[in-house]
Amino acid sequence: MPPPAKGHAAITGIGFRPQSGRELIVRSDRPLRYGVSSLERAVLLHLPDAAIPLANNRRPLDTRFFGGTVQRIVPLQHSGGTEVRIELREPAEVHLNQSGSLLTLSFTPGS
């Protein structure tokens, strides 16, 4: 895949921390524009104008073996940007924090 178009952010990694609140971490080359929509058992992180240049970073993460709220993380790239679908074991409240080029989502069960 070619590098992101000029002006588009490049997502350089998507990771998961099972301890301390179960966190999804999105690293990029600059701060990201983002939006979130929630379903009962899923959260969709919208990242307009962002691309994932490396194919390895577009792979789904199977996190169900950690036994927490987050079951699976699926990056979905499309022409308008990137979306990350976070599939949940149970309904949860999502908390977002962006510090520079690092976007962190943490989940509190039972919302």
C-alpha positions in Angstrom: 0.0 0.0 0.0 1.3 3.5 -0.8 2.1 5.9 2.0 -0.8 8.0 3.2 -1.8 11.0 1.0 -0.4 14.3 1.9 -2.3 15.7 4.9 -3.4 12.3 6.1 -2.2 10.9 9.4 -0.3 7.6 9.3 -1.4 5.1 12.0 1.9 3.4 13.0 0.5 0.9 15.4 -2.6 -0.4 17.2 -2.0 -2.2 20.4 -3.9 -3.6 23.5 -3.0 -3.5 27.2 -5.0 -6.2 29.0 -4.0 -5.0 32.5 -4.9 -1.6 34.1 -8.4 -1.1 32.7 -8.0 -2.8 29.4 -6.7 -0.2 27.0 -6.6 0.1 23.2 -3.7 2.2 22.0 -3.5 3.9 18.6 -0.1 5.4 17.7 0.2 7.8 14.8 2.6 10.3 13.2 0.5 13.2 14.5 -2.6 13.9 16.6 -5.7 12.3 15.1 -9.2 13.6 14.4 -11.6 11.0 15.9 -15.2 10.2 16.7 -16.8 7.3 18.5 -20.1 5.6 18.1 -21.3 2.8 20.4 -23.6 -0.2 20.0 -24.5 -2.5 22.9 -21.5 -4.8 22.4 -19.2 -2.8 20.1 -17.5 0.6 19.8 -16.6 2.1 16.5 -13.6 4.5 16.5 -13.8 6.8 13.5 -10.5 8.1 12.3 -11.2 10.3 9.2 -8.2 11.2 7.0 -6.1 8.5 8.6 -4.5 5.5 6.9 -2.6 2.4 8.1 0.4 2.1 5.7 1.7 -1.2 7.0 -0.4 -4.3 6.3 0.7 -5.9 9.6 -0.9 -3.0 11.5 -4.3 -3.7 9.7 -4.6 -7.2 11.2 -7.4 -7.9 13.7 -6.3 -8.5 17.3 -8.0 -11.4 19.2 -8.1 -10.3 22.8 -10.7 -12.7 24.2 -8.0 -14.8 25.8 -7.2 -12.0 28.3 -10.7 -12.5 29.9 -11.6 -8.8 29.9 -14.3 -6.6 28.4 -12.6 -6.3 24.9 -13.0 -9.4 22.8 -11.6 -8.3 19.4 -10.2 -5.3 17.7 -10.7 -5.0 13.9 -9.1 -2.1 11.9 -11.1 -1.3 8.8 -9.5 1.0 6.2 -11.6 2.7 3.6 -11.3 5.6 1.1 -12.4 8.2 3.7 -10.0 7.1 6.5 -9.9 4.3 9.0 -12.4 2.8 11.5 -11.5 0.5 14.3 -14.3 -1.8 15.5 -13.9 -2.9 19.2 -16.1 -5.9 19.9 -17.0 -6.2 23.6 -18.0 -9.1 25.9 -20.5 -6.9 27.7 -21.7 -3.3 27.4 -19.0 -0.9 28.6 -18.4 2.8 29.0 -15.5 4.0 26.8 -13.0 6.7 27.9 -10.8 8.5 25.4 -7.6 10.4 26.0 -5.2 11.8 23.4 -1.8 12.9 24.2 0.1 14.1 21.2 0.2 11.3 18.7 -1.1 8.7 21.1 -4.8 8.0 21.4 -5.9 5.7 24.3 -9.3 4.1 24.8 -10.1 2.4 28.1 -13.3 0.5 29.0 -15.3 0.3 32.1 -17.7 -2.7 32.2 -21.4 -2.3 32.9 -22.5 1.0 31.4 
